[in-house]
Amino acid sequence: MGRLDGKVALITGAASGLGKAASFAFAREGAAVAVADFNEAGGQEVCAEIERSGGKAFAVAVDITSREQVGRMVRTCSEEFGKIDIVLHCAGIARGKHQWLNGRWRPMEELEESDWDTIIDVNLKGTFLVDQQVGIQMIKQRAGSIVNVASMSGVVANRGVLGHGAYCASKAGVIGLTKVLATEWAQYNIRVNAISPAYMDTGMVERLKSIPGLYQTQLAMTPMGRYGQPAEFAKTAVFLASEEASYITGCNLLLDGGYTAW
């Protein structure tokens, strides 16, 4: 039996990167997966691949900064599967459109207000909206597991990447929000945890690899000497979502290869 047999999992940001890897892992463990993403075509592809492998899934398009769309996503998932047992909230962005200019990172004193607003809206407000709307459903069920994706950038500043303050602030906010929801919703048998990855080998970090010296610096600052793999993230997410973590709530699990241990 899979560790998530009979469970319904809603995964945001599921069309690519960490969310995509987790969608496949959750399906292999027996969960029916709602594949949610702004990229509707990408979500449909992930859904089709899960179904070809014998799993159960459906895709839903969503802009997580819109309360209306988030509410519709939750209703659609509940109507399709009858419940929501697990939420893995992976959707997020690392930078605004003006942060990389003329071959360099712009420092904080040059950060555009629009970039700040975009990053906070997607990463922090989006997490709040998803958790709140799913939480309403889980409170009715008197059960649930929510796993938010924060970042080691919510714990430490990123070395060598300028102008990353909005991202760091947004992810620190996600960690704080996770702890508050865990304490408020424990009475309803709802667990709320966060995973804080360091640099993971996904498309989101490809530009970092191309900056002379930066990739080598990041590896040197990581005791394990490498980026994390999406499959490693997926296994961690399955654990926190499953009954194996039944006494874990309010936790921010650092998946960082030792980066923050120096």
C-alpha positions in Angstrom: 0.0 0.0 0.0 1.1 3.5 -0.7 1.6 6.0 2.1 -1.1 8.2 0.7 -3.7 5.6 -0.4 -7.2 7.1 -0.4 -6.0 10.6 0.1 -6.7 13.6 -2.2 -3.8 16.0 -2.7 -4.0 19.5 -4.1 -0.6 20.6 -5.4 0.0 24.2 -6.7 2.8 25.1 -9.0 2.5 21.5 -10.2 3.3 22.1 -13.9 7.1 22.3 -13.4 10.0 22.1 -11.1 9.4 20.9 -7.5 5.6 20.8 -7.8 5.8 18.6 -10.9 8.2 16.1 -9.2 5.9 16.1 -6.1 2.8 15.4 -8.2 4.3 12.3 -9.6 5.6 11.2 -6.2 2.2 11.7 -4.5 0.4 9.8 -7.3 2.9 6.9 -6.9 2.1 6.8 -3.2 -1.6 6.4 -4.0 -3.0 9.9 -3.8 -5.5 11.4 -6.3 -3.8 14.6 -7.4 -5.3 17.9 -8.3 -2.6 19.5 -10.5 -3.0 23.3 -10.1 -0.9 25.8 -12.0 -1.1 29.2 -13.8 0.3 27.2 -16.8 -2.9 25.4 -17.8 -1.2 23.4 -20.7 1.7 22.3 -18.5 -0.8 21.2 -15.8 -2.7 19.1 -18.4 0.5 17.4 -19.4 1.4 16.4 -15.9 -2.1 15.2 -15.3 -2.0 13.1 -18.5 1.3 11.5 -17.5 0.0 10.6 -14.0 -3.0 9.0 -15.7 -0.9 7.1 -18.2 1.0 5.6 -15.2 -2.3 4.4 -13.7 -2.8 7.2 -11.2 -5.8 9.5 -10.8 -5.5 13.3 -11.5 -7.1 16.3 -12.9 -5.8 19.7 -13.8 -7.0 23.1 -12.8 -5.8 26.5 -13.9 -5.3 29.1 -11.1 -3.8 32.5 -10.4 -3.0 32.2 -6.7 -3.0 36.0 -6.2 -6.7 36.0 -6.9 -9.1 35.1 -4.1 -11.8 34.3 -6.6 -9.7 31.9 -8.6 -8.2 30.2 -5.5 -11.8 29.7 -4.1 -12.8 28.2 -7.4 -9.8 25.9 -7.4 -10.7 24.6 -4.0 -14.4 24.1 -4.9 -13.5 22.4 -8.1 -11.1 20.0 -6.3 -13.7 19.2 -3.6 -16.4 18.6 -6.2 -14.1 16.4 -8.3 -12.8 14.2 -5.5 -15.2 14.9 -2.6 -12.6 16.2 -0.2 -9.1 17.7 0.2 -6.8 15.8 2.6 -3.5 17.4 1.6 -2.2 20.6 0.2 1.3 21.1 -1.1 1.7 24.7 -2.0 4.7 25.0 -4.4 3.7 27.9 -6.5 6.0 30.9 -6.3 8.5 33.1 -8.1 12.1 34.0 -7.3 12.4 37.5 -8.8 10.6 40.3 -10.6 11.1 41.3 -14.2 13.4 44.3 -13.4 15.8 42.6 -11.0 18.2 41.3 -13.7 19.3 44.2 -15.9 22.2 44.6 -18.3 23.8 41.4 -17.2 23.8 42.1 -13.4 21.6 41.8 -10.4 20.2 45.1 -9.2 20.9 45.8 -5.5 18.1 46.6 -3.0 18.5 50.4 -3.4 17.5 50.0 -7.0 14.6 47.5 -6.4 11.5 48.5 -8.3 8.3 48.8 -6.2 6.5 46.8 -8.8 8.9 43.9 -8.3 8.5 44.0 -4.6 4.7 44.0 -5.0 4.8 41.1 -7.5 7.0 38.9 -5.4 5.1 39.5 -2.1 1.7 39.0 -3.9 2.7 35.7 -5.4 4.8 34.2 -2.6 3.2 35.5 0.6 -0.3 36.6 -0.3 -0.7 33.6 -2.6 0.2 31.3 0.3 -2.2 33.0 2.6 -5.1 32.7 0.1 -4.5 29.1 -0.7 -4.0 28.1 3.0 -7.1 30.1 4.1 -9.4 28.7 1.5 -8.2 25.1 1.9 -8.3 25.6 5.7 -12.0 26.5 5.6 -12.6 23.1 3.8 -10.3 21.2 6.2 -11.9 22.7 9.3 -15.3 21.3 8.1 -13.6 17.9 7.7 -11.8 18.2 11.0 -8.6 16.9 9.4 -5.9 17.8 6.9 -2.2 18.4 6.2 -0.9 21.6 4.6 2.7 21.8 3.4 4.0 25.2 2.3 7.1 25.7 0.4 9.2 28.4 1.9 13.0 28.7 1.4 16.3 28.8 3.2 16.2 32.4 2.0 13.5 32.9 4.6 16.1 32.0 7.2 19.4 33.5 5.8 20.3 36.0 3.2 21.4 34.8 -0.2 25.1 35.4 -0.7 26.2 36.7 -4.1 22.6 37.5 -5.4 21.8 41.2 -5.0 18.3 42.7 -4.7 16.9 39.5 -3.3 15.3 41.2 -0.3 11.7 40.8 -1.5 12.1 37.1 -2.0 13.8 36.7 1.4 11.0 38.7 3.1 8.3 36.8 1.3 9.6 33.4 2.3 10.3 34.5 5.9 6.6 35.5 5.9 5.6 32.1 4.7 7.5 30.5 7.6 5.8 32.8 10.1 2.3 32.2 8.6 2.9 28.5 8.7 3.6 28.6 12.4 0.5 30.7 13.2 -1.8 28.5 11.2 -0.3 25.4 12.8 -1.1 26.7 16.3 -4.6 28.0 15.4 -5.7 24.9 13.4 -4.3 22.1 15.6 -7.6 22.0 17.4 -9.2 20.8 14.1 -6.6 18.1 13.5 -5.0 20.1 10.8 -1.2 20.0 10.5 0.6 22.9 8.9 4.3 22.6 8.1 6.8 24.2 5.7 9.8 22.9 3.7 12.6 25.4 3.1 14.8 24.2 0.3 18.2 25.6 -0.6 19.3 25.7 -4.2 17.4 22.9 -6.1 18.3 21.7 -9.5 15.3 23.1 -11.4 14.7 25.7 -14.1 14.4 28.4 -11.5 18.1 28.4 -10.8 19.4 28.0 -14.4 20.3 31.7 -14.6 22.3 31.5 -11.4 24.5 28.8 -12.9 25.4 31.1 -15.8 26.8 33.9 -13.6 30.6 33.6 -13.4 31.7 32.3 -10.0 28.3 32.3 -8.4 27.5 28.6 -8.9 30.9 27.6 -7.5 30.3 29.9 -4.5 27.0 28.3 -3.8 28.4 24.8 -3.9 31.3 25.8 -1.7 28.8 27.2 0.9 26.9 23.9 0.9 28.5 21.2 3.0 27.2 18.5 0.7 28.7 20.3 -2.2 25.8 20.1 -4.7 22.3 21.4 -5.5 19.3 19.4 -4.2 17.3 17.2 -6.6 13.5 17.6 -7.2 13.1 13.9 -6.2 14.6 14.6 -2.8 12.2 17.4 -2.3 9.3 15.2 -3.3 10.2 12.5 -0.8 10.4 15.1 1.9 6.9 16.5 1.0 5.4 13.0 1.0 6.7 12.4 4.5 5.3 15.6 5.9 2.0 15.1 4.2 1.7 11.5 5.4 0.7 9.9 8.7 4.3 9.2 9.3 4.5 12.9 10.4 1.3 12.8 12.5 2.9 14.6 15.5 4.7 17.2 13.4 3.1 20.6 13.0 4.5 24.2 12.9 7.8 22.8 11.6 10.0 24.5 9.1 12.1 21.7 7.7 15.3 22.9 6.1 16.2 20.9 3.0 19.5 22.6 2.4 22.4 20.1 2.3 23.7 21.8 5.4 23.8 25.3 3.9 22.4 27.0 7.0 24.5 25.0 9.4 27.8 27.0 9.0 
